Amino acid sequence: MTTTLCTALDQPLLHGTRLGDLRLPNRVVMAPLTRARAANPGLVPTELHAAYYAQRATAGLLVTEGSWVGERAIGCVNVPGVYSEAQVAGWRRVTDVVHALGGRIVQQLWHTGAVSHPDHLGGALPAGPSAVDPRAQTFTADGFKATPTPRAMTVDDIRATVADFRAAAANARRAGFDGVEIGALGAFLFAQFLNPRLNHRTDAYGGDRAGRRRLLLEVVDAVVAEWGGRRVGVRLSPYMAPTERFVVDDALLADHDELVTVLADRPLAYLHLRGPDLAGPDETPDFATFARWRRRFDGPLIANNGFSRESANALVDAGLADAVSFATHFVANPDLVSRFALGRELAAGDPATYYQGGAEGYVDYPAAG
């Protein structure tokens, strides 16, 4: 029994590390998870949010669900924001309880861009890099609806968006967060600007790779300036392809290679990289995906998507990541770090409750006995 326990505790995931100015007691990170529990007109975090993050405070780092940086960023129902005083106060309750329990928490900042709908925007069209329909779905109060053709953002719109991110970063600091993460993956705003299928601009924010990444870099610089030090992370992935507009090809991968290389020169806390989806339940993540980026980014790196305890430990042990983030595992295992440490079996979540609202399937998963 003693030998088994010592072996279970001797895991790279359980060793402390440092991500910029963030000191972590372990390398098990909770990835951002949209759970749609801010079911109130102001999209304010509630006591349910405080309980949810408190239950998971033993993670080396908690990354919140993506949070709207402004009203024009909204693209899904019941997701909290960080642009109003009421929202800042709600998030302060979350950070206070997480810190009281010894945890560390950063806020992911989110803007959906063209992957939205007039239902979310008071009847206005969503805006993206160009007037090109991303052909995606957005979840509204009346269920899923197809995205319309957006309007192309003006330069003034872009400047206002950069200002929204900077203001949201300042609000996150006032709310007591330890840092922020810029969500730049999926089908959302930054991924739209990075994607030549959607970005047909001929001004400074399009035309070539440097132009397509300009918005993201301006936001990174603005948010870093607001925080100072190294407390800003960026989450990237070229591998999320919800529609044919986002299919991964060599050109898109090359774009991300250049972007990661450029980001290495920014004073970031970390780069949070989501790998490809696994082909099947018995597959393991392709380490070469993360080695590709590790060669281009010499700062702290968090790897994500499809990892088990064993594969995550192997990736960290190989020096290909400093930490590994888990999403689905944290839904049903609030004590995930303890389960990894003690070699306990993981519980399975109920997908029917992922986004339905209320406490069920959110804060009622028990710790292992």
N, C-alpha and C positions, 0 to 999 in steps of 0.2 A: 504493500500500500504506500509506504513512504517513498520507495523507488519510483512508483508510477506517478505520484504527485510531483516529485522533483523533476521528472522528465516532462510532465505537462507544463510546469512553470518555466522550464528552460526553453522558451520560445522567443525568437526575434521580435514577434509582435508585442511581447510583454515588456520589452526594454524601452526605457525612456528615450526621447529624442527632442530635437529642437527644429521647429519650422520658422525660420526668421526669428522674430522676437517672441514666438509662442513656444513655451516649454510644455512638452507632453509627457505624462507619466507612462504612457504606453502608445503603441502605434496603431491602435484600432480606432478608426475614425468613422463617425456616423455620417453617411452621405446625405445630401439634401433629399427630402422626400415630401412631395406635395401630398397633403392629407385632407385638404378642403374642410377644415373645422372652424374657419372664421365666418360662421353663418350669422352675420349681423350686418346692418347697413353700412357701418363704417369700416368693415374688414379689419376689425381690431382683434389682436390675440386675446384669448380668454384664459380663465383658470385651467381649462382643459389643456391648453398649450403649456402652461407652466408645469402641470403634472406630467405631461408627456415627456418633456425634455428633462425634467428632474429625475424621472425613472431611468434615464439613459446617461446620467451624468458621469458614470464611471468610464465612459469612452475617453480615449486620449484627447479627442476633439469632437465636438458636436458642430455640424454645419446645418443651419436651419433650412427649412423649406424655402424655395425661392420666394422673395417678398417684393411686392411691387414698389418701384421707385417713384411712381406718380400715377395719376389717374389715367394718363394716356398709355401706360404700360400694361394695363389689365387685359388678360386674355383667357380667364378661367374663373368660374364662380367660387366664392368662399375661400379664397386665398388671401392671407393677410398682407398688408402693406407696411411701409415704413416712411410715409410721407406726411402723416398728420400727427398732431400732439397726442391724440387719443391712442394711436398706434404705438407711438414711442413709449407712452405710459404702460401699455399692455406688454410690450416687449421687456420693459424694465422689470416687471414682475417675473418674467421668465429668467432673465439673466441673474436676478438677485437670488432666486432659489437654486439655480445651477451652481453659482459661485459658493453659496452657503454649503453645498454638498461637495465642494472641492473640484467642480468641473470647469471646463473651458469651452466657450461657445462663440462661433463667428456667424455672421448673418450673410446669407446669399442674397445678392441684389439681382432683380429679375425684370426684364422687359420683353414682351412677346412680339413686339413689332407688328408685322403683317399677319401673323398667326393669331388673329383676334376676329372680332365681329362687332358690328354696330350695336348689338345687344349689350355689349360690355362698355360701350363708349358713348352712351347717351344718344345713339342714332348716328354718330359720325363714322366715317370709314376709318379702318385702321390704316396706318402708314408704314411703309417699308422703304427699302433702298430705291425701288423702281415700281412702276405700276404693273407688276407681274404677280398673278395669283400663285401662292405657294401650294395650292391644292391640298390643303390640310383640313383637319377637323378641329373645332374648338368647342369646349363644353360650356353650354349656357344654362340659364335657369330652365330652359325648355328642352334640354338634352343637347346632343351633339349637333352642330351645324357646320356646313362647309364654309370655308373662308371665302370672302368676296375678293375681287381684284382690289388691291389697296391703292391709295394715292401715293405718289412718290414724295418722300420727305424733302422739304426745302432745306437749304443751308441753315435757315433760322430754326427749323425743326430740329436739326442735328445739334445745333448749339444748345437749344433748350433741353435736349436729351442728355447731353454731357452735364449740364447744370443740374438736372434731376438726379443723376447718379451721384454727383458730388454732394448735393443736399441730403440724399438718402444715406450716404456714408457718414455725414456729420450727425444725422439723426441716430444712426446705429451706435455711434460712439456715445451720444447722450443717453441712449437706452442701456448702456453698460456692457455692450459686446466687447469681446477681446480682439476683434478684427472683423473684416468683411471678405466675402468671396464674390467675385464678379462672374455670374453665370453666362458663359459664352458658347454654349453647345446646343444640341438639339436642332429644332427648326426655328429658333427664336431670333431676336433682333440681330445680334452680332453674327450668328451663323448665316443669316440672310445677306448681310453686307459682305461676308467672306465668300459667298457663293456666286460665281459668275452666271449661273442660270437665273438668279434672281436680281443680281446687281448689274444693271445695264447702264449705270451712270457714266458720264464722260467728264465729270468734274473731279475735284481732289479726292472724293470719296468713292471712286470707281476707276475703271479703265485698265488697271493692272493690279498685281498682288499688293503692292505698296498702298495703292489707293483704297483697295477693298478692306485692308486692315486698319486704315487710319482712324475710323470711328472707335474701334475697340482700344487702340493705343491712346487716343485722347481721353477716353473714359478711365483707363488704367492710370494715366498720369494725373488726372484730376482727383481720383479717389486716393491715390498714394499721397498726393500733396495734402489732402484733407486729414489723413491719419498720421503721416510721418512714420519713420522707422520702417520695419518690415512686418506689417500686420494685414497686408492685402494679398489674397490669393486669387487665382484665375482658374476657372474650370473650362476645359476644352474637350472636344471630341469631333473628329470628322466622320465617325462611324455610325451616328444616329441618322437613319434614313426613313422617316415616317412617310414620305411620298417620293415619287420619281424625281422631284426637284432636288432631292438631297442624296441621290445615289453616290456612293463612294467610288471614286476613280483615281487614277494616278495623279491627275492634275490637282484634285482637291487635297490629296495627301501631300503633294509638293507644296501647296499653299500653306498647309499647317506646319510642314517642316520649317519653312521660312519664318512663319509667325512664332513658333516656339524658340527659334534661334534669336529673334528680335526680343522676345520677352525675357530671355536670359540676361539682357542688359538692364532690365528694370529692377528696382529694389523690392522684389516680391517676397512675401513670406513663403509661398509655395506655388506650384503648378499642380492642379488636380486633373488628372487625365483619365477619361473613361475609354476603355478598350472596346473592341467589337463584341457583339452578343455571341454567346456560345452556340455552337451548332446543335447541341443536345445536352440532356441532363448529366451525362457521364463525361462530358468534355471539360477541359481545364483551359484557363486563359492562355493565350499565346504570349509567352514572355518576350518574344522578339518585337512585338508591338511596342512594349514599354522600353526595351533596349534602344529602339530607334529614336525615341524622344530623349532618353537619358543621355545619349551622345550629344544632343543639341542644347540641353538645359542642365547646367551644373548646380542649380539651386535645389532646394528640397522638393521632392516629387511625391505626390499621393497617387496611387494606382486604384482603379475602380472597375468593377463589373465582372461578376461571375466567380469571385474568389471564394474558396473554402478556407477553413483554418489552415489546412495543410499547404495549399497552393500559395496563400498569402505569406505564410512563414517562409516558404521556399523563395518567393520573389524578394522579400526583404533580405533574406540570408545571402542571396546572389548579388545584392547591392543595386538592384534595378529600381528600387523605390525605397523611400524613407518611412512610408506608412501606407496602409491599405484601407480604403473606405468600403463600408458595407451598407446596403440599403435594405433590401428585403429581409435579411437576417435580423436587422434591428426592429422591424415591425413587431414580430412575435417574441423577440428575445431582448427585453430591455436590459437584462443582465448579461449581454453578449460577452463582455470581457471576462466575467467570472466563468461563464460556460467554456470559453476557450481555455482559460487557465486551468480549469479542473477537468477538462476533457468530457464535459457533459454533452448529451445529445441536444440538438437544436430543435425548438418547436417550429411548427409551420403556421404561417398566417392565413387568414381567411380573406381572399381577394374581394369577396362580396362586401366587406366592411372597410375596404381601403379608403373610399371617398364618400361614404354614405352620411357622415356627420355623427356627432354625439360620441359618447364614451365607448360604446361597443366597438371592439376591434381597434381601439386607439390606446386607452389607458388601462384595459382590464386583462392584459396578458400577465400571468404570474411569473415570478422568478423561479428558477429551478429549486426544487426541494433539497 
